[in-house]
Amino acid sequence: MRITQRIVAGAALVLTASLAVTGCTKYSDSASGGGDGGGTKYRVAFVPKLQGIPYFEAMNAGGEQAAKDNPNLQWLYQGPTTADAAAQADVVRSFMQQKVNALFVAPNDPDSMGPLLAQASGQGVKVGTADTDAPNSVRQVFVEQATSKDVGQAVIDQLLQPMGGKGSFAIVSCGETAANLNSWIQVEKDYVAQKYPDAKLLDVVYAGEDQNKATQMATDLINAHPDLTGLIGQCSSSAPAVAQAVQDAGRIGKVFSVGVGTPKAMASYLKNGSSSASVLWDVQQLGYLTAWTGAQLAEGKELAAINHVSDALPAVPYDAASKTLVLGPPLVLTTDNVDKYNY
């Protein structure tokens, strides 16, 4: 799809001075994408963990497409330029000041984000989370990419199968407080103990969202553990980092890596064998689903047990007990399909 982005300066979208260094608000006005535009325009904002990385830019592209498809939806996107909870909170406050109709966040720190979501809700803003949750907050819905169980088990299977079901491995994660990453790690630990008794997790380290730091950490793990045969890059910045470390160390075929990485970032590593697979989902569709959900909340519509979102998302399930929409099962990227995705 061809996505256009505009930096907006205007009374309704001016950022406070304190946000001058955090990035710029991007918005998509659906009136430019067709439709009669005769209804109320609902403003749905999304605050990612970090702006500028391929993963969240792909989510933004999906949100922009949803705005083109819905003449009554205006999509706004802005995140911090570092994966910092305080900087992210500043962006959230900015959107609250703008009085958006719905506000979705992928929290860097779910506990510190909780009070802000409560404040926004108290002001009449519909609030939700996407990509990663703040389960103890007042969020009205969590737009989840795939269940933690499905993601965690898929990552372990893709790693341990090339390793012959045995060996020692380590995990390079990102934010220590990221709820989605920690839930996957817990599933991975439990699943290894259950299904792969001859495999051993040596260590879990955290690189924030810094790919260079993640590469160095993975290199240090390879050097520190001569018996290491596997590495997991738990997020979209550490996934290519662990593969790069395997490549740089000349250990392709001896140390296997699997990540949760975007297609373009992982393509070369999959093709040269430094990564066995990448476990992901259609990130653009996750952004689309987030925007669509925000519009539903803003319009006061209730989510059904099964939701027809679009032709590409004809049957998205909603669990009322956990207030969770699930995009679908994870996607395993390999050399066979990685080039099909343009992000």
C-alpha positions as CSV (number, residue, x, y, z in Angstrom):
1,M,0.0,0.0,0.0
2,R,1.1,3.6,-0.5
3,I,1.1,5.4,2.8
4,T,1.3,9.2,3.1
5,Q,2.2,10.9,6.3
6,R,1.9,14.5,7.2
7,I,3.3,16.5,10.1
8,V,0.5,18.6,11.4
9,A,0.8,22.0,13.0
10,G,-2.4,23.4,14.3
11,A,-4.2,24.3,17.4
12,A,-5.8,20.9,17.8
13,L,-2.5,19.0,17.3
14,V,0.2,21.3,18.7
15,L,2.5,19.4,21.2
16,T,3.5,21.0,24.4
17,A,7.0,22.4,24.6
18,S,8.1,19.5,26.8
19,L,7.5,17.1,23.9
20,A,9.6,18.9,21.4
21,V,12.3,16.2,21.4
22,T,10.0,13.2,21.6
23,G,9.0,13.0,18.0
24,C,6.2,14.4,15.9
25,T,2.5,13.4,15.6
26,K,1.6,11.6,12.5
27,Y,-2.1,11.5,11.4
28,S,-4.1,10.1,8.7
29,D,-7.3,11.9,7.7
30,S,-9.6,9.3,6.3
31,A,-11.5,11.9,4.2
32,S,-8.6,11.8,1.8
33,G,-9.1,8.1,1.3
34,G,-12.7,8.1,0.0
35,G,-16.1,7.9,1.6
36,D,-18.6,10.6,2.0
37,G,-17.1,11.8,5.3
38,G,-20.7,12.8,6.4
39,G,-20.5,11.3,9.8
40,T,-18.8,12.3,13.0
41,K,-15.0,12.2,12.8
42,Y,-13.5,10.1,15.6
43,R,-9.9,10.7,16.6
44,V,-8.1,7.5,17.6
45,A,-4.5,7.9,18.9
46,F,-1.9,5.2,19.3
47,V,1.3,5.5,21.4
48,P,3.9,2.8,20.6
49,K,6.8,1.9,22.9
50,L,9.2,3.5,20.5
51,Q,8.6,5.5,17.3
52,G,10.8,5.0,14.3
53,I,11.5,1.3,14.4
54,P,10.1,-0.9,11.5
55,Y,7.7,-2.8,13.8
56,F,5.7,0.1,15.0
57,E,6.0,2.0,11.7
58,A,4.3,-1.1,10.2
59,M,1.5,-0.8,12.8
60,N,1.1,2.8,11.9
61,A,0.8,1.9,8.2
62,G,-2.0,-0.4,9.1
63,G,-3.7,2.2,11.2
64,E,-3.5,4.7,8.3
65,Q,-5.1,2.1,6.0
66,A,-7.9,1.7,8.4
67,A,-8.5,5.5,8.4
68,K,-8.6,5.4,4.6
69,D,-11.2,2.7,4.7
70,N,-13.4,4.4,7.3
71,P,-14.4,8.0,6.4
72,N,-15.3,8.7,10.1
73,L,-11.9,7.6,11.5
74,Q,-8.9,9.9,12.0
75,W,-5.7,8.0,13.1
76,L,-3.0,9.7,15.1
77,Y,0.4,8.2,15.9
78,Q,3.2,9.3,18.1
79,G,5.7,7.7,20.4
80,P,8.8,8.5,22.3
81,T,12.2,8.4,20.5
82,T,13.6,6.2,23.3
83,A,12.0,3.3,24.9
84,D,11.4,5.2,28.1
85,A,8.3,5.0,30.3
86,A,8.5,8.7,31.3
87,A,8.9,9.9,27.7
88,Q,6.0,7.7,26.7
89,A,3.9,9.1,29.5
90,D,4.6,12.6,28.1
91,V,3.2,11.6,24.7
92,V,0.1,10.1,26.4
93,R,-0.5,13.4,28.3
94,S,-0.3,15.3,25.0
95,F,-3.0,13.2,23.4
96,M,-5.1,13.7,26.6
97,Q,-4.7,17.4,26.2
98,Q,-5.8,17.1,22.6
99,K,-9.0,15.4,23.8
100,V,-8.8,12.5,21.4
101,N,-11.8,10.1,21.4
102,A,-9.9,6.9,21.9
103,L,-6.3,6.3,23.1
104,F,-4.4,3.1,22.7
105,V,-0.9,2.5,24.2
106,A,1.7,-0.2,24.0
107,P,3.1,0.4,27.5
108,N,6.8,0.3,28.2
109,D,5.9,0.0,31.8
110,P,2.3,-1.2,32.4
111,D,2.3,-0.3,36.1
112,S,3.3,3.4,35.6
113,M,0.9,3.7,32.6
114,G,-2.1,2.5,34.7
115,P,-2.7,5.8,36.5
116,L,-2.5,7.7,33.3
117,L,-5.0,5.5,31.6
118,A,-7.3,6.0,34.6
119,Q,-6.9,9.7,34.2
120,A,-7.7,9.6,30.5
121,S,-10.8,7.4,31.2
122,G,-11.9,9.9,33.8
123,Q,-11.9,12.6,31.2
124,G,-14.1,10.6,28.9
125,V,-11.5,9.1,26.6
126,K,-11.9,5.5,25.6
127,V,-8.7,3.7,26.5
128,G,-7.1,0.5,25.4
129,T,-3.8,-1.3,24.9
130,A,-2.3,-2.8,21.8
131,D,0.7,-5.1,21.2
132,T,1.5,-5.2,24.9
133,D,-1.0,-5.0,27.8
134,A,-1.5,-3.2,31.1
135,P,-3.7,-5.9,32.5
136,N,-4.2,-4.2,35.9
137,S,-5.3,-0.9,34.4
138,V,-8.8,0.4,33.4
139,R,-8.2,-0.3,29.8
140,Q,-11.4,-1.3,28.0
141,V,-9.8,-3.7,25.6
142,F,-6.4,-5.2,24.7
143,V,-5.7,-5.7,21.0
144,E,-3.4,-8.7,21.1
145,Q,-1.3,-10.0,18.2
146,A,-1.5,-13.7,19.3
147,T,-1.9,-15.4,22.6
148,S,1.2,-15.6,24.8
149,K,1.0,-19.4,24.8
150,D,1.0,-19.6,21.0
151,V,3.9,-17.1,20.6
152,G,6.1,-18.6,23.3
153,Q,5.6,-22.2,22.2
154,A,6.2,-21.3,18.6
155,V,9.5,-19.6,19.4
156,I,10.7,-22.6,21.4
157,D,9.7,-25.1,18.7
158,Q,11.4,-23.1,16.0
159,L,14.6,-22.9,18.1
160,L,14.8,-26.4,19.6
161,Q,13.9,-28.3,16.4
162,P,17.1,-27.3,14.6
163,M,19.0,-27.9,17.9
164,G,17.7,-31.5,17.9
165,G,15.6,-30.8,21.0
166,K,18.5,-30.4,23.3
167,G,21.3,-28.0,24.2
168,S,21.8,-24.7,26.1
169,F,20.3,-21.4,25.0
170,A,19.8,-17.8,26.2
171,I,17.3,-15.1,25.7
172,V,18.1,-11.5,24.7
173,S,14.9,-9.5,25.5
174,C,14.1,-5.8,25.4
175,G,12.3,-3.9,28.1
176,E,12.4,-5.6,31.5
177,T,8.9,-4.4,32.3
178,A,7.2,-5.2,28.9
179,A,4.2,-7.3,29.8
180,N,4.1,-9.1,26.4
181,L,7.8,-10.1,26.4
182,N,7.7,-11.3,30.0
183,S,4.6,-13.4,29.3
184,W,6.3,-15.0,26.3
185,I,9.4,-15.7,28.4
186,Q,7.3,-17.4,31.1
187,V,5.6,-19.6,28.5
188,E,9.0,-20.5,27.0
189,K,10.4,-21.5,30.4
190,D,7.4,-23.7,31.2
191,Y,7.2,-25.2,27.7
192,V,10.9,-26.1,27.7
193,A,10.5,-27.9,31.0
194,Q,7.5,-29.7,29.7
195,K,8.5,-30.7,26.2
196,Y,12.3,-30.4,26.0
197,P,13.8,-31.8,29.2
198,D,17.3,-32.0,27.6
199,A,17.3,-28.3,26.8
200,K,18.5,-25.7,29.3
201,L,17.9,-21.9,29.6
202,L,21.2,-20.3,30.7
203,D,20.3,-16.7,31.0
204,V,17.9,-13.9,30.2
205,V,19.3,-10.4,29.5
206,Y,17.6,-7.1,28.6
207,A,18.8,-4.6,26.0
208,G,15.9,-2.2,26.0
209,E,15.1,-1.4,22.4
210,D,18.8,-0.9,21.5
211,Q,19.8,-3.2,18.6
212,N,23.5,-2.5,19.0
213,K,23.4,-3.2,22.7
214,A,21.5,-6.5,22.0
215,T,24.1,-7.5,19.5
216,Q,26.8,-7.0,22.0
217,M,24.9,-8.8,24.7
218,A,24.4,-11.8,22.4
219,T,28.1,-11.8,21.5
220,D,29.0,-11.7,25.2
221,L,26.7,-14.7,25.8
222,I,28.4,-16.7,23.0
223,N,31.8,-15.9,24.4
224,A,30.8,-16.6,28.0
225,H,29.2,-20.0,27.3
226,P,31.2,-22.3,25.0
227,D,28.4,-24.8,25.2
228,L,25.8,-22.3,24.0
229,T,23.8,-23.7,21.0
230,G,20.8,-21.4,20.8
231,L,19.8,-17.7,21.1
232,I,16.3,-16.1,21.2
233,G,15.8,-12.5,20.2
234,Q,12.6,-11.8,22.1
235,C,11.6,-8.6,20.3
236,S,11.9,-6.9,16.9
237,S,15.2,-5.1,17.8
238,S,16.9,-8.1,19.5
239,A,15.8,-10.6,16.8
240,P,18.2,-9.4,14.1
241,A,20.8,-8.6,16.8
242,V,21.2,-12.2,18.0
243,A,21.4,-13.4,14.3
244,Q,24.1,-10.7,13.7
245,A,26.0,-12.0,16.7
246,V,25.9,-15.6,15.4
247,Q,27.1,-14.4,12.0
248,D,29.9,-12.2,13.4
249,A,31.1,-15.0,15.6
250,G,31.3,-17.4,12.6
251,R,29.0,-19.8,14.4
252,I,26.3,-20.4,11.7
253,G,25.2,-24.0,12.0
254,K,26.6,-24.3,15.5
255,V,24.6,-21.7,17.3
256,F,21.0,-21.4,16.2
257,S,18.9,-18.3,16.6
258,V,15.2,-17.5,16.4
259,G,13.6,-14.1,16.9
260,V,10.4,-12.1,17.0
261,G,11.5,-9.9,14.1
262,T,10.0,-8.1,11.1
263,P,10.4,-9.6,7.6
264,K,12.8,-7.1,6.1
265,A,15.0,-7.0,9.2
266,M,15.2,-10.8,9.2
267,A,15.3,-11.7,5.5
268,S,19.1,-11.7,5.1
269,Y,19.7,-13.6,8.3
270,L,17.1,-16.3,7.3
271,K,18.7,-16.6,3.9
272,N,22.3,-17.0,5.3
273,G,21.3,-19.4,8.1
274,S,22.2,-17.3,11.0
275,S,18.5,-17.3,12.0
276,S,16.4,-20.4,11.7
277,A,13.0,-18.6,11.8
278,S,11.2,-15.5,13.0
279,V,7.9,-15.9,14.8
280,L,5.7,-12.9,14.2
281,W,2.2,-11.9,12.9
282,D,1.0,-9.5,10.3
283,V,2.0,-6.3,12.0
284,Q,0.2,-4.0,9.6
285,Q,-3.0,-5.9,10.3
286,L,-2.4,-5.5,14.0
287,G,-2.3,-1.7,13.4
288,Y,-5.5,-1.9,11.3
289,L,-7.2,-3.8,14.1
290,T,-6.1,-1.3,16.7
291,A,-7.5,1.6,14.7
292,W,-10.8,-0.3,14.0
293,T,-11.2,-1.1,17.6
294,G,-10.6,2.5,18.6
295,A,-13.4,3.6,16.3
296,Q,-15.7,1.0,17.8
297,L,-15.1,2.3,21.3
298,A,-15.4,5.9,20.2
299,E,-18.8,5.2,18.6
300,G,-20.0,3.4,21.7
301,K,-20.3,0.0,19.9
302,E,-19.9,-3.3,21.7
303,L,-17.5,-5.9,20.5
304,A,-19.0,-9.2,19.4
305,A,-17.7,-12.6,20.2
306,I,-16.6,-12.8,16.5
307,N,-15.9,-9.5,14.6
308,H,-15.9,-8.9,10.9
309,V,-13.2,-6.2,10.7
310,S,-12.3,-6.3,7.0
311,D,-12.0,-8.7,4.2
312,A,-8.5,-9.5,5.4
313,L,-9.8,-9.9,9.0
314,P,-13.2,-11.5,8.6
315,A,-13.5,-13.3,12.0
316,V,-11.5,-11.7,14.9
317,P,-12.4,-13.3,18.2
318,Y,-13.1,-11.3,21.3
319,D,-13.0,-12.7,24.9
320,A,-15.3,-10.6,27.0
321,A,-13.9,-12.0,30.3
322,S,-10.3,-10.7,29.6
323,K,-11.5,-7.9,27.3
324,T,-9.1,-9.1,24.6
325,L,-9.3,-9.1,20.8
326,V,-6.8,-11.6,19.3
327,L,-5.5,-11.0,15.8
328,G,-4.8,-14.7,15.2
329,P,-2.2,-17.4,15.4
330,P,1.5,-16.4,15.0
331,L,3.1,-16.4,11.6
332,V,6.4,-18.2,11.2
333,L,8.7,-16.4,8.8
334,T,11.2,-18.5,6.8
335,T,13.1,-18.2,3.5
336,D,9.9,-19.5,1.8
337,N,7.7,-16.6,2.8
338,V,9.8,-13.7,4.2
339,D,9.9,-11.8,0.9
340,K,6.1,-11.7,0.7
341,Y,6.0,-8.9,3.4
342,N,7.1,-5.3,2.6
343,Y,8.0,-4.1,6.1
